[in-house]
Amino acid sequence: MNFQQLRSVREAVRCGFNLTEVAHTLHTSQPGVSRQIRELEEELGIELFVRAGKRLTGLTEPGGHVLPIIERMLMESSNLRQAGQEFVAQQSGLLSVAATHSQARYAMPVAVQEFRAQFPNVKLHLHQGSPKQIAQMLIDGEADVGIATEALGDYPQLVALPCYRWTHSVVVPPGHALLDAPLTLEALTRHPLITYDTGFTGRSRIDEAFAQRGLTPHIVLAAMDADVIKTYVQLGMGVGIVAGVAYEAERDTQLRALDAGRLFGINLTKLAVRRGNYLRKYVYSFIESFAPTLTRSVVEKALGDEAKGSHYEI
């Protein structure tokens, strides 16, 4: 048994049982992939895949039981390499962080500055995407840390920890009618609205608030980030609903903001890592820079306790 055999099985599943794609991913030949899989099956004494001629079409029942073990073995081999690198180069390496636009643009800059000052020889890769894309990047090992408000707590492969609470704000041009009266959901329904796309930055709470009151908001534009929303509000297309941190009075001089926490409730941003992943020293340092309550001891305890089904709140 060798790691190339294990990688061939894992990639066969990830690539939808397309051995040509597996061969490309592993930089080898299709016959070579088939041979690695066959040799592992012979050693284990079971067939891992259902076949139609020479094509793989799915996992057998034994294959479904073996796959999680293969995933763990490959993860631990990666952890072993990283542990060795930890002692060879304490202050260098690569940190990959996946975050939504709102987190990357408004919440992370201070933490990134602190991290770069502390670890100048660590390369920092910042990926942006939807919460679901961020979760998948973590699961696939493409990111060390993921930050988002939505979705991260929905995946058993991840450990999601609470970072900070925030509320939405309603943004309008100066002189807008909403500035002259108490802000209500009913008042918002009388205006075209511009807010986040479904699955981004607390959009679910916005939808729930209107639905609970039996109201139907007139959403004329949905976007993935607050900068786009604010741009179209300034153009007079409608009233914006953004994360409170996305309104900056000194920059957004053509807009005014109204706190909407009472209408849409409190949102919780979470930071997630893949369960079982080895975290290097500088990863813990970045996490603490972003969320000071998440010290190394807190994160290590959560990684241990989450495996037992515990949950943390702040």
Summary of the structure (lengths in Angstrom):
residues: 314
radius of gyration: 23.8
end to end distance: 45.7
largest distance: 76.5
contacts: 987
relative contact order: 0.13
helix: 47%
strand: 22%
